[in-house]
C-alpha cells in the first residue's frame, strides 16, 4: 500500500490485533504512526454481543519521492585514501562569529550545512520565523531541510531529528555564546505531526464529551504533549493533564 495514504481505520479481534493489521497494511513500524483507539471492542457474554476493536493509525513517514534519474555515487562511497588522524577526530567547525554580528538563524543554518556536508547528505537549508506565540508572544526560528530521501534524518517518531536538533543547538549556542532555541524541521515533518496531533486532540475531546469519561492518549515527549494541551486549553467542555513518569508520561483528556 502506498504511504501516500496517511490515515486508515482498522478492525481486529482486540486492540493489539487491530494495530498489527493496520501496521501491516501501511507497511510501517509501530514507532512510525500515531495510534488512536476508536473502540476497545468487547468479547460479550458467551460470545453474544461481542464486537471488534477499532483503531485509527496515522502514518508520519515522509511520502516516497517520485522516480528520478540515476544519480552518481555519493562522494562518501567513492574510493579514496584512508583519512588521516586529524580528519577522523576533527569535529565540524563553523567560523566563529560575534553574537552581535549575526543572528541565531544564520548561525544555525551554517552549522547544519556543515553537518550535512560532513554526512554526505545533499539537501537545501532555509530559515523562517514563526508568528508570535499567542500565549508567550515569542517568535521561534525554524531551520528547514528539504531534499530527496531524507527519511534517515527523521528516524522513528522523529528521534533522529530530535538528536540532530539537540546537537545543532549545542554547536550554535557555542558560536553565539548564548543558549540557542531554534527548531529544525525536515521535509515538513514537524508541521505534519503537529497538525495530526491537533486533529487527534479535537477528536478525543469530542469522544470525552459524548461519553462523559476521560480518555488517555499514548505516551508522548514533552513538546508533543504541549501541542495537545495548547489545542484544548480554551475548550469549554474538557481539560487536560499529564500523568505518568519519564517516557511513559502521557496526556489525559477529562470532562469538565
MARLUMDO-627077 format. One line per 3 residues: their letters; for each residue x, y, z of N, C-alpha, C. Coordinates in steps of 0.1 Angstrom, whole numbers. Each point is the difference from the previous one (the first is absolute). Layout:
REM MARLUMDO-627077
a) X Y Z X Y Z X Y Z  ... $
END
This chain:
REM MARLUMDO-627077
xxx) 8 -12 0 -8 12 0 9 12 0  -4 10 -8 8 13 -1 0 7 13  11 6 4 1 8 12 -7 13 -1 $
xxx) -5 3 -13 -7 13 -1 -13 -1 7  -5 -12 3 -12 -1 9 4 2 14  -3 11 5 6 4 13 -7 -6 12 $
xxx) -13 -2 -2 -9 -4 12 -9 -11 -4  -1 -11 8 -9 -11 -2 -7 -4 13  -12 -6 -1 -7 -5 11 -2 -15 -2 $
xxx) 4 -8 11 1 -14 -1 -7 -7 11  -6 -12 -3 -7 -8 10 8 -12 3  -2 -5 12 7 -13 4 -7 -6 12 $
xxx) 4 -13 3 -6 -7 11 2 8 13  12 6 1 2 9 12 9 11 -5  4 9 10 7 12 -4 13 -3 -6 $
xxx) 8 -9 6 13 -4 -6 -1 -6 -13  -10 -8 -3 -1 -6 -13 -4 10 -10  -8 10 3 -4 10 -9 12 9 -3 $
xxx) 9 3 10 12 8 -3 9 -7 -9  3 -13 2 9 -8 -8 -6 -1 -14  -13 -1 -2 -6 -1 -13 2 13 -7 $
xxx) -2 12 7 2 13 -6 15 2 -4  9 -3 9 14 1 -3 4 -7 -13  -5 -13 -1 3 -8 -12 -6 7 -13 $
xxx) -12 5 1 -6 7 -12 8 12 -4  5 8 10 8 12 -3 14 -3 -4  5 -12 5 14 -4 -3 10 9 8 $
xxx) -4 3 13 8 8 8 2 -7 14  8 5 8 2 -5 14 -9 8 10  -1 -6 12 -8 7 10 5 14 4 $
xxx) 13 2 -1 5 13 4 -2 11 -11  -6 -4 -12 -1 9 -11 -15 5 -1  -8 -3 10 -14 4 -1 -5 6 13 $
xxx) -11 8 -2 -8 4 12 -11 -10 1  -2 -6 12 -10 -10 2 -12 6 8  -12 -1 -5 -12 5 7 -9 -12 1 $
xxx) -4 -3 12 -9 -11 3 -15 5 -1  -6 -3 -11 -14 4 -2 -10 -8 8  2 -13 1 -9 -8 8 8 -12 5 $
xxx) 0 -2 13 8 -12 5 -6 -13 -2  -13 0 -6 -7 -13 -3 -4 -7 13  -7 -11 -2 -5 -8 12 -2 -14 -4 $
xxx) 3 -9 9 -1 -14 -2 -15 -5 2  -8 9 6 -14 -4 3 -1 -11 11  -11 -5 1 -3 -11 10 -3 -13 -8 $
xxx) 10 -9 2 -1 -13 -7 -1 2 -15  7 10 -5 1 3 -14 -12 8 -5  -9 3 8 -12 8 -4 3 15 3 $
xxx) -3 8 -11 2 14 2 15 5 -2  8 -9 -5 14 4 -2 2 9 -11  10 8 0 3 10 -11 15 1 -2 $
xxx) 4 3 -12 14 2 -3 5 13 6  13 0 3 7 12 4 3 8 -13  0 13 1 3 9 -11 11 10 3 $
xxx) 10 1 -8 11 10 2 2 8 -12  4 12 2 4 9 -12 15 3 1  7 -3 -11 14 2 -1 3 11 -10 $
xxx) 8 10 5 5 11 -9 15 -2 -2  4 -2 -12 14 -2 -3 7 13 -1  12 1 6 8 12 1 12 0 -9 $
xxx) 1 -11 -8 12 -1 -9 -2 10 -12  12 4 -5 0 9 -12 -4 -8 -12  -10 5 -8 -3 -8 -12 12 -1 -9 $
xxx) 1 -12 -8 11 -2 -8 1 10 -11  12 4 -4 1 10 -11 -3 -6 -13  -4 8 -11 -2 -6 -13 13 -5 -6 $
xxx) -1 -10 -9 12 -6 -6 8 11 -6  13 -1 1 10 9 -5 10 -7 -8  7 8 -8 11 -6 -8 11 -5 9 $
xxx) 7 -10 -3 11 -6 8 10 11 3  5 1 13 9 9 4 14 -6 1  11 8 -1 13 -6 2 2 -4 14 $
xxx) 9 -9 3 2 -5 13 4 11 10  -6 0 12 4 10 10 15 1 2  4 12 3 14 2 2 7 -10 10 $
xxx) -8 -3 11 6 -8 11 1 -14 -4  -7 -5 -11 1 -14 -4 11 -2 -11  6 11 -5 11 -2 -10 12 -3 7 $
xxx) 9 -8 -7 12 -4 6 9 12 2  7 1 12 9 11 3 10 -5 10  10 8 1 11 -4 9 -5 0 14 $
xxx) 6 -8 9 -4 -1 14 1 14 6  -10 4 8 1 13 7 12 1 10  5 12 1 11 2 10 -6 1 13 $
xxx) 8 -1 11 -5 1 14 -7 13 2  4 11 -6 -6 13 2 -14 0 -6  -2 -7 -12 -13 -1 -6 -10 -7 8 $
xxx) 5 -11 8 -9 -8 8 -5 7 12  9 7 7 -4 6 13 -5 14 -1  2 6 -12 -4 14 -1 -15 2 -1 $
xxx) -7 7 9 -14 1 -1 -4 11 -10  -12 1 -5 -4 11 -9 2 13 7  6 9 -8 4 13 5 -7 11 -8 $
xxx) -7 9 7 -5 12 -7 8 12 4  3 8 -9 8 12 3 -6 8 12  8 3 10 -5 7 12 -5 14 -4 $
xxx) -11 4 6 -5 14 -3 -5 6 13  0 12 1 -5 7 12 -15 0 -1  -7 -2 12 -14 -1 0 -7 13 -5 $
xxx) 6 11 2 -6 13 -5 1 1 -15  8 -8 -7 2 2 -14 -9 -9 -8  -7 -10 6 -8 -9 -7 -11 -6 9 $
xxx) -11 -3 -6 -11 -5 8 0 -15 1  -9 -5 8 0 -15 3 -3 -8 -12  -9 5 -9 -3 -8 -12 12 -2 -9 $
xxx) 8 11 -2 12 -1 -9 10 -10 6  2 0 13 10 -9 7 -5 -14 -1  -13 -2 3 -6 -14 -1 1 -6 -14 $
xxx) -4 9 -10 1 -5 -14 14 -4 -4  10 8 5 13 -3 -4 5 -13 7  -4 -2 12 4 -13 7 -6 -12 -7 $
xxx) -13 1 -3 -7 -11 -6 6 -3 -14  3 10 -8 6 -2 -13 14 -7 1  7 4 11 13 -7 2 -2 -14 4 $
xxx) -9 -3 9 -3 -14 4 -5 -8 -11  -9 5 -9 -5 -8 -11 11 -3 -10  9 10 -2 11 -2 -9 10 -11 5 $
xxx) 2 0 13 9 -11 6 -7 -14 -1  -14 0 0 -7 -12 -1 -2 -5 -14  4 9 -9 -2 -4 -14 -15 1 -5 $
xxx) -8 8 7 -14 2 -3 -2 12 -8  -6 -1 -12 -4 11 -9 -14 5 4  -1 12 4 -13 6 4 1 15 0 $
xxx) -12 6 -1 -1 15 0 -3 4 14  6 11 5 -2 5 14 -6 14 -1  -11 2 6 -6 14 0 -5 3 14 $
xxx) -3 13 2 -4 4 13 -13 9 -1  -7 -1 11 -12 9 1 -3 3 15  -9 9 3 -4 3 14 -15 -2 1 $
xxx) -4 -6 11 -14 -3 2 -7 13 4  -14 0 0 -8 11 5 2 -1 15  -2 12 7 2 0 15 -10 -10 6 $
xxx) 5 -7 10 -9 -9 8 -11 7 7  -12 -5 -1 -12 7 5 0 0 16  9 -8 6 1 0 14 12 8 5 $
xxx) 12 -3 -5 12 7 5 3 13 -8  -5 0 -13 3 12 -8 13 -1 -7  7 -12 2 14 -1 -6 -1 -6 -14 $
xxx) 10 4 -8 2 -6 -13 10 -12 1  0 -9 -10 9 -11 1 6 -2 -14  14 -1 0 7 -3 -13 -1 -14 -4 $
xxx) -3 -2 -12 -2 -14 -6 11 -2 -11  8 -10 1 9 -4 -11 -5 -11 -7  -3 1 -13 -7 -10 -8 11 -7 -9 $
xxx) -1 -13 -1 9 -8 -8 -9 -7 -10  3 1 -13 -8 -6 -10 9 -7 -11  -5 -10 -5 7 -8 -10 -6 -13 -3 $
xxx) 7 -9 -6 -5 -14 -3 6 -10 10  -8 -10 3 5 -11 9 6 5 13  -7 8 7 5 5 13 -7 -6 12 $
xxx) -6 -12 -2 -6 -7 11 9 -3 11  13 -3 -4 10 -4 10 3 12 10  -3 12 -4 1 12 9 -11 1 10 $
xxx) -11 -7 -3 -12 0 9 0 -11 10  1 -12 -5 0 -12 9 -13 -3 6  -1 -11 7 -13 -4 6 -5 10 10 $
xxx) -12 4 -2 -7 11 9 8 13 0  9 2 -10 8 12 0 11 0 10  5 -12 5 10 0 10 14 5 -6 $
xxx) 3 -4 -13 12 5 -6 0 15 -2  -11 5 -4 -2 14 -2 2 8 14  -6 -6 10 2 6 13 15 1 5 $
xxx) 7 -11 -3 14 -1 3 8 10 -8  -3 1 -13 7 10 -9 -3 14 5  -12 3 5 -3 13 5 7 3 13 $
xxx) 1 -10 9 8 2 12 14 3 -2  7 -8 -9 14 3 -3 2 13 -6  -9 4 -10 2 12 -7 -2 12 9 $
xxx) -10 -1 10 -2 11 9 13 2 9  6 -11 4 12 1 8 11 7 -8  2 -4 -12 11 6 -8 -3 15 -3 $
xxx) -13 3 -4 -3 14 -2 1 8 12  -4 -5 11 1 7 13 14 4 3  9 -10 -3 14 3 2 5 12 -9 $
xxx) -5 0 -12 4 11 -9 -6 13 5  -13 0 5 -6 12 4 3 4 14  7 -9 7 3 3 14 -13 2 8 $
xxx) -11 -7 -4 -13 2 7 -8 -13 -3  -10 -2 7 -9 -12 -2 -8 2 -14  1 -10 -8 -8 0 -12 -13 -8 1 $
xxx) -11 5 -5 -13 -7 2 -8 -1 -13  7 -2 -12 -7 -1 -12 -5 -14 -2  -8 -2 -10 -6 -14 -3 5 -4 -14 $
xxx) 3 -12 -2 4 -6 -13 -11 -8 -5  -4 2 -13 -10 -9 -6 6 -6 -13  -4 -12 -3 4 -7 -12 -12 -3 -8 $
xxx) -1 6 -12 -11 -3 -10 -14 2 6  -1 10 9 -13 3 6 -5 -10 10  9 -9 5 -4 -11 10 -7 6 12 $
xxx) 7 10 7 -6 5 12 -13 6 -2  -2 7 -11 -12 7 -3 -12 -10 -2  3 -11 -7 -10 -10 -2 -3 -7 13 $
xxx) 10 -3 8 -2 -7 13 -9 9 9  3 13 0 -7 9 9 -15 1 -5  -2 0 -13 -14 1 -5 -8 -13 4 $
xxx) 7 -12 -2 -6 -13 4 -3 0 14  9 5 9 -3 -1 14 -11 9 4  -1 12 -6 -11 9 2 -13 -6 -3 $
xxx) -1 -7 -12 -12 -7 -4 -4 -11 10  11 -7 4 -3 -11 10 -6 6 13  6 11 5 -5 6 12 -15 4 -2 $
xxx) -3 6 -11 -14 4 -2 -10 -12 -1  4 -11 -7 -8 -12 0 -2 -6 13  11 -1 8 -1 -6 13 -9 9 10 $
xxx) 1 13 -2 -8 9 8 -15 -3 -3  -3 -2 -12 -14 -2 -4 -5 -14 6  9 -10 0 -3 -13 6 -3 2 15 $
xxx) 9 8 7 -2 2 14 -13 6 4  -4 10 -8 -12 7 2 -12 -9 -2  1 -8 -11 -11 -9 -3 -2 -11 10 $
xxx) 11 -6 6 -1 -11 9 1 4 15  4 13 2 2 5 13 9 -8 8  11 -5 -6 10 -8 6 14 5 -5 $
xxx) 10 0 9 13 5 -4 6 -10 -11  9 5 -8 8 -7 -10 15 2 2  8 -10 0 14 1 1 7 -2 -14 $
xxx) 9 9 -4 7 -2 -13 12 -8 3  7 -4 -11 12 -7 1 11 8 6  11 -5 6 11 8 5 6 8 -11 $
xxx) 4 12 4 6 10 -10 11 8 7  9 5 -8 11 9 5 -6 13 4  7 8 8 -6 13 5 -6 9 -11 $
xxx) 8 2 -11 -5 10 -10 -13 -5 -7  -2 -13 0 -12 -5 -6 -12 1 10  3 -3 12 -11 2 11 -4 15 0 $
xxx) 9 9 -2 -3 14 0 -10 3 -11  1 -6 -12 -9 2 -11 -14 -4 4  -1 -11 7 -14 -4 4 -5 10 10 $
xxx) 8 4 10 -5 9 10 -4 13 -6  8 5 -10 -2 13 -6 -13 0 -8  -2 -12 -7 -11 -1 -9 -13 1 8 $
xxx) -1 -6 12 -12 -1 8 -1 10 12  10 9 0 1 9 12 -12 9 2  -7 3 -11 -12 9 1 -13 -7 -2 $
xxx) 1 -14 0 -13 -7 -2 -9 1 12  -12 3 -2 -10 2 11 -5 -13 6  2 -11 -7 -5 -13 5 10 -10 6 $
xxx) 13 2 -3 10 -9 5 12 7 5  8 -7 8 13 6 4 10 -12 -1  13 4 0 11 -10 -2 9 0 12 $
xxx) 7 -12 2 10 -1 10 10 -11 -4  13 2 4 10 -10 -3 2 -10 12  1 -12 -3 2 -11 10 11 -9 -4 $
xxx) 5 -8 10 11 -9 -3 13 6 2  10 -8 -1 14 4 2 9 -4 -12  10 9 -2 10 -3 -11 -6 -2 -13 $
xxx) 4 -10 -8 -4 -2 -13 -15 -5 -1  -5 -4 12 -14 -5 0 -10 12 4  5 12 0 -9 11 4 -9 3 -12 $
xxx) -13 2 3 -10 2 -11 -10 11 5  -9 3 -10 -10 10 3 -14 -7 2  -7 4 10 -14 -4 2 -9 12 -3 $
xxx) -11 -3 -7 -10 10 -3 -12 -4 8  -5 10 8 -11 -3 10 -11 10 -2  -13 -4 2 -11 9 -1 -1 10 12 $
x) -4 12 -3 -1 10 10 -13 -2 8 $
END
